Amino acid sequence: MSCGNSARCGKCGVCLAVCPVYKVLMEEQASPRARIQLIKAYESGRLPSSKLLKELINKCLMCGSCAANCPSGVDHYSKFMHMRAEMAKAHGDRIEIRSLVYLLAREQRIKFAANLAQKGQGMIPESLLKKCSFGSISADRLPNLNIKPFRSSMGETIEPKGECRGTVVYFTGCATNYIFESVGKATVGLLSQMGYRVIIPKEQTCCSIPMLYHGAVDQAGDNIRQNMNCLLVEEATSVIVDCPTCGAALKKEYPMLAERYGLDPQAVNQLAEKVVDIMSFVQEHLDILELQPVSKPIPVTYHAPCHLKNVFQPSEQLIRHIAQLDYRPSGDALNCCGGGGTFFYEYPEISARMSKVKTENARKTGASFWLTDCPVCHINLHGQLGREDMLQVAHPVEMLYYLAKGTAAKGDEGE
């Protein structure tokens, strides 16, 4: 793994203006430049390893905004990832985080745990759920899991409606496979409606980003090799993702880890070039997108996930373009929501302060739908809204599929 280029850091402070955690805490030790200096001190032997050092390094959303905006080209992201692995080896991690890493390392473990959790959800009284919390989210606001995994309910190849324009591979990620099947159905449905054959490899598994974030670099190798082996389909022109974090893994992390895991550099780069998020794919093929007219535009607002804006393109431009949508900007669509993988669980107070402002601004727009591309952002934003809120959180592709010609009127799964 690349250890970055921290020697370039001039301590200019540009990263402070874009770091979500620093903007909440306003503490120098919570800034990206401070973490870079701490890492430099640790690597030179001037600073010993400690649990406090681990805490300071880990109190980060890993959004990549500091690296994306650094005028000196410092790769904070790789540096932080490497340091997290060092700290995890030296000091271990919370049992729930270790359990998460253990589950994600094997698809059968994920499937078993998801099936167990899905059955358990229906057995716990709502009154009890309201008394429990999962980080900053009340347990009764967590999403229901799919009755069965999305991939097991779909064929491996879905033929297009009408003339075939091409073939794409769909990397569903864990969230769509086990939680948000409506996003998967909308993605496949829309691609099929646009004339694309969709291949969903059954062998795909967790992209490994959650494991890498928690220092489990060694354990992530098998997953990465497995995904590499099944996603490179010769006739497919694109590898579609509906989760920007999965997309960032396939497009950015895999090439950086190629040497460590003995991957073919040419194959890794070929995969990276093919990876595109579903909304960017639609944007590139707007000329073949057929949407039915509506009597009144649907009022929507939008939240841009960090990995989407730092790796791909936010869906805001496309949403503005759709005449059937009445887009109502919240004013802070580009600000982090505080979800950050497990950040909302590990640092609930910081996360809640971020999401509180966003939910207040979203409510003020008067929109009916709050669109966002990231499943963790979806979970976090939905969790911060109250049961009395009329605002519904959804993936933009669900909205497009609802509006797609020949599908919306049927009231099918994409609705």
FENSULGI-V446560 format. One record per residue. N is the residue number from 1. PSI is psi in radians with two decimals (none if undefined). Layout:
BEGIN
N:PSI ; N:PSI
END
This chain:
BEGIN
1:2.40 ; 2:2.41 ; 3:0.15 ; 4:-2.96 ; 5:1.10 ; 6:-0.34 ; 7:-0.37 ; 8:-0.29 ; 9:2.09 ; 10:0.13 ; 11:0.56 ; 12:-0.51 ; 13:0.08 ; 14:-0.63 ; 15:-0.44 ; 16:-0.61 ; 17:-0.32 ; 18:-0.04 ; 19:2.02 ; 20:-0.69 ; 21:-0.77 ; 22:-0.71 ; 23:-0.41 ; 24:-0.85 ; 25:-0.52 ; 26:0.73 ; 27:2.33 ; 28:-0.66 ; 29:-0.25 ; 30:0.09 ; 31:2.69 ; 32:-0.69 ; 33:-0.56 ; 34:-0.72 ; 35:-0.68 ; 36:-0.74 ; 37:-0.64 ; 38:-0.74 ; 39:-0.72 ; 40:-0.73 ; 41:-0.68 ; 42:-0.78 ; 43:-0.47 ; 44:-0.08 ; 45:0.07 ; 46:-0.30 ; 47:2.09 ; 48:2.74 ; 49:2.47 ; 50:2.86 ; 51:-0.56 ; 52:-0.74 ; 53:-0.74 ; 54:-0.76 ; 55:-0.77 ; 56:-0.66 ; 57:-0.69 ; 58:-0.29 ; 59:1.13 ; 60:2.43 ; 61:-0.14 ; 62:0.68 ; 63:-0.37 ; 64:0.06 ; 65:-0.61 ; 66:-0.80 ; 67:-0.68 ; 68:-0.42 ; 69:0.05 ; 70:2.11 ; 71:-0.32 ; 72:-0.04 ; 73:0.42 ; 74:2.27 ; 75:1.28 ; 76:-0.75 ; 77:-0.92 ; 78:-0.65 ; 79:-0.79 ; 80:-0.69 ; 81:-0.79 ; 82:-0.74 ; 83:-0.63 ; 84:-0.70 ; 85:-0.73 ; 86:-0.81 ; 87:-0.62 ; 88:-0.70 ; 89:-0.66 ; 90:-0.62 ; 91:0.02 ; 92:-2.91 ; 93:2.99 ; 94:2.62 ; 95:-0.63 ; 96:-0.57 ; 97:-0.72 ; 98:-0.66 ; 99:-0.70 ; 100:-0.81 ; 101:-0.76 ; 102:-0.78 ; 103:-0.77 ; 104:-0.29 ; 105:-0.28 ; 106:2.26 ; 107:-0.65 ; 108:-0.58 ; 109:-0.74 ; 110:-0.82 ; 111:-0.75 ; 112:-0.81 ; 113:-0.71 ; 114:-0.71 ; 115:-0.73 ; 116:-0.78 ; 117:-0.67 ; 118:-0.72 ; 119:-0.63 ; 120:-0.52 ; 121:-0.70 ; 122:-0.16 ; 123:-0.26 ; 124:2.16 ; 125:2.49 ; 126:-0.60 ; 127:-0.61 ; 128:-0.70 ; 129:-0.65 ; 130:-0.38 ; 131:-0.16 ; 132:2.76 ; 133:2.66 ; 134:1.60 ; 135:-2.14 ; 136:0.09 ; 137:2.31 ; 138:2.41 ; 139:-0.52 ; 140:-0.10 ; 141:0.03 ; 142:2.58 ; 143:2.66 ; 144:2.50 ; 145:2.70 ; 146:2.50 ; 147:-0.67 ; 148:2.71 ; 149:2.44 ; 150:-0.79 ; 151:-0.55 ; 152:-0.26 ; 153:-0.06 ; 154:2.70 ; 155:2.84 ; 156:-0.43 ; 157:2.17 ; 158:2.06 ; 159:2.64 ; 160:2.85 ; 161:2.08 ; 162:-2.69 ; 163:2.40 ; 164:2.14 ; 165:-0.28 ; 166:-3.12 ; 167:2.40 ; 168:2.70 ; 169:2.46 ; 170:1.99 ; 171:1.91 ; 172:-0.47 ; 173:2.95 ; 174:-0.65 ; 175:-0.83 ; 176:-0.69 ; 177:-0.60 ; 178:-0.25 ; 179:-0.96 ; 180:1.19 ; 181:-0.45 ; 182:-0.56 ; 183:-0.72 ; 184:-0.78 ; 185:-0.65 ; 186:-0.72 ; 187:-0.87 ; 188:-0.76 ; 189:-0.74 ; 190:-0.75 ; 191:-0.71 ; 192:-0.72 ; 193:-0.53 ; 194:-0.06 ; 195:0.37 ; 196:2.38 ; 197:2.31 ; 198:2.14 ; 199:2.21 ; 200:1.62 ; 201:2.22 ; 202:-0.39 ; 203:-0.14 ; 204:2.67 ; 205:-2.96 ; 206:2.39 ; 207:-0.31 ; 208:-0.06 ; 209:-0.80 ; 210:-0.62 ; 211:-0.78 ; 212:-0.68 ; 213:-0.48 ; 214:0.39 ; 215:0.11 ; 216:1.02 ; 217:-0.72 ; 218:-0.72 ; 219:-0.41 ; 220:-0.31 ; 221:-0.78 ; 222:-0.74 ; 223:-0.77 ; 224:-0.76 ; 225:-0.71 ; 226:-0.76 ; 227:-0.71 ; 228:-0.71 ; 229:-0.50 ; 230:-0.30 ; 231:-0.41 ; 232:1.50 ; 233:2.13 ; 234:-0.78 ; 235:-0.16 ; 236:2.25 ; 237:-0.38 ; 238:2.65 ; 239:1.92 ; 240:2.36 ; 241:2.55 ; 242:-0.17 ; 243:2.06 ; 244:-0.48 ; 245:-0.74 ; 246:-0.73 ; 247:-0.72 ; 248:-0.65 ; 249:-0.90 ; 250:-0.61 ; 251:-0.58 ; 252:-0.84 ; 253:-0.76 ; 254:-0.79 ; 255:-0.65 ; 256:-0.46 ; 257:0.01 ; 258:-0.84 ; 259:-0.72 ; 260:-0.70 ; 261:0.12 ; 262:0.60 ; 263:2.66 ; 264:1.98 ; 265:-0.67 ; 266:-0.75 ; 267:-0.72 ; 268:-0.79 ; 269:-0.60 ; 270:-0.74 ; 271:-0.81 ; 272:-0.69 ; 273:-0.47 ; 274:-0.34 ; 275:2.26 ; 276:2.48 ; 277:2.69 ; 278:-0.67 ; 279:-0.62 ; 280:-0.65 ; 281:-0.76 ; 282:-0.74 ; 283:-0.69 ; 284:-0.30 ; 285:0.63 ; 286:-0.48 ; 287:-0.34 ; 288:0.10 ; 289:2.07 ; 290:2.02 ; 291:2.51 ; 292:2.64 ; 293:2.73 ; 294:2.67 ; 295:-0.53 ; 296:2.24 ; 297:2.47 ; 298:2.15 ; 299:2.12 ; 300:2.70 ; 301:3.09 ; 302:2.54 ; 303:2.20 ; 304:2.02 ; 305:2.60 ; 306:-0.79 ; 307:-0.46 ; 308:-0.86 ; 309:-0.40 ; 310:-0.18 ; 311:-0.73 ; 312:-2.53 ; 313:2.29 ; 314:2.61 ; 315:-0.03 ; 316:-0.73 ; 317:-0.76 ; 318:-0.74 ; 319:-0.71 ; 320:-0.53 ; 321:-0.44 ; 322:1.99 ; 323:-0.45 ; 324:-0.11 ; 325:2.38 ; 326:1.59 ; 327:2.21 ; 328:1.67 ; 329:2.45 ; 330:-0.29 ; 331:-0.37 ; 332:0.59 ; 333:-0.52 ; 334:-0.12 ; 335:2.52 ; 336:2.51 ; 337:-0.21 ; 338:0.12 ; 339:-1.17 ; 340:0.96 ; 341:-1.86 ; 342:0.18 ; 343:-0.71 ; 344:-0.37 ; 345:-0.72 ; 346:-0.58 ; 347:1.15 ; 348:-0.61 ; 349:-0.76 ; 350:-0.79 ; 351:-0.77 ; 352:-0.62 ; 353:-0.62 ; 354:-0.85 ; 355:-0.45 ; 356:-0.79 ; 357:-0.73 ; 358:-0.75 ; 359:-0.66 ; 360:-0.76 ; 361:-0.62 ; 362:-0.72 ; 363:-0.70 ; 364:-0.39 ; 365:-0.38 ; 366:0.25 ; 367:2.73 ; 368:-0.49 ; 369:2.43 ; 370:1.86 ; 371:2.38 ; 372:2.58 ; 373:-0.24 ; 374:2.29 ; 375:-0.61 ; 376:-0.70 ; 377:-0.73 ; 378:-0.87 ; 379:-0.78 ; 380:-0.84 ; 381:-0.76 ; 382:-0.67 ; 383:-0.49 ; 384:-0.34 ; 385:2.62 ; 386:2.86 ; 387:-0.40 ; 388:-0.19 ; 389:2.40 ; 390:-0.21 ; 391:2.19 ; 392:2.37 ; 393:2.33 ; 394:2.80 ; 395:2.46 ; 396:-0.57 ; 397:-0.50 ; 398:-0.68 ; 399:-0.75 ; 400:-0.70 ; 401:-0.64 ; 402:-0.65 ; 403:-0.20 ; 404:2.43 ; 405:2.23 ; 406:0.01 ; 407:-0.76 ; 408:-0.69 ; 409:-0.35 ; 410:-0.27 ; 411:0.73 ; 412:-2.78 ; 413:-0.45 ; 414:-0.13 ; 415:none
END
